[in-house]
């Protein structure tokens, strides 16, 4: 027995001296080495070592006084090492069995996702780049649809989708809207109707205008038809009483990117193009008439300001024929008629001394090219977004809904108290409004009430929603601009001193009671207006001519 104990002591000290690995420390376990075989100095020396693992034999009584001072069995380190090795092996196997993956981008809104239109992933490290700008100049031209064209394009899914939903135009219908109470405009319209009838254009007039044109100017043609605006299902006041509940349900569940009906009921004669002869208010009226899809609108100046009416009255017939594809700009020039040319716009406003603008030299030609309307049979459009505004009652039902072209205004109405409103953006609290009101405006409406309230001027092609406070009772409330995919909500709290009032493009004013809210989002039905040149040239030209944009006398040169 003494020889065995001596051998075990010698073997243990040899392990300590040569620094064997921890895995070899289990060699001591079969020898049943206990503290009774070691004195205190030897035990402290071995316990200090990292290479010896002590274990108490099972036959040692727990009541022994010497064994009570032994440490617990330190076996965790070898077991942890073995566990780490198993985990590393498992991770390695999983890595080898992985399938190659690639990042995919999507646009998601209101729970509906679709493939992105602008962003794309390139390279081997999933770099994200943009295909192009978010917006662009929209142009349309007329394409002759023949049997040969149909046969050649039948394989195209896009062509099939267009031919299934679009109508081939042979005899176009033009709706002419005239500002009421102006005999001069009625006379100009009567002359234009007679000229358009010679080209086979079918003219739509409201009953009052048709009667005046026939009675005062003798315009009685088979090409003149009566037109009455029909209410659009799902829009207007008290839409909860509409009998067509399926249409309302489809509209409420509409998600951007999915197919959706045009929204307008099919009339006996639906217009292919609208011509407004008046001011900007007449364009607002046309937008209210068509709460669903809107045909292209050609605006002829006949009002006071004319910020959105780029065409003159003497250009009305020519512009309509070109916009309908019945004439081209070259054919007008061949008839020795004055082509529709954009007037030269100076670099500076007209009330300021200017310097001559020298265009960039192209192939030795330093003349400035003048853009004509309908150049290359292409018509430039401004796609003016609208806001879909819905008044939601306490029970969650929609009381009224309108599409607005300029703005929707929530104000205090006739109440002597400030309007108390809680505003949310996609269900995230935006701010508490204590002011005379708040304006939700489109880019087109940025030059209307929103401009007067101190907001920014926004290009009509920018897809955004402007929020502008009206006389806020705080110093830090500034106007804000949101992307067009958000849902804005304005809520009247139950503890408000009074309710509020809401107006849609200055019309259809109604009360917003406590507990009710107004929801504002982008409408799927924009208003396309025809440009005289393009959307930027028309917009900047009107800013300078109508608002004297940035008009200031120039400083004199130093020398």
Helices and strands as residue ranges (DSSP letters): H 2-18, G 22-31, G 35-37, H 40-48, G 67-69, H 76-96, E 106-109, E 112-115, E 119-122, E 127-130, E 138-140, H 147-153, H 157-165, E 173-178, H 183-198, E 202-205, H 207-217, E 224-226, E 236-237, G 239-241, H 245-252, E 273-278, H 280-289, E 296-301, G 313-315, H 316-323, H 329-334, G 375-377, E 379-384, E 387-392, E 398-404, E 407-411, E 419-425, E 428-441, G 444-447, H 449-452, E 464-472, E 480-483, E 488-491, E 500-504, E 507-512, E 517-522, E 527-530, H 535-547
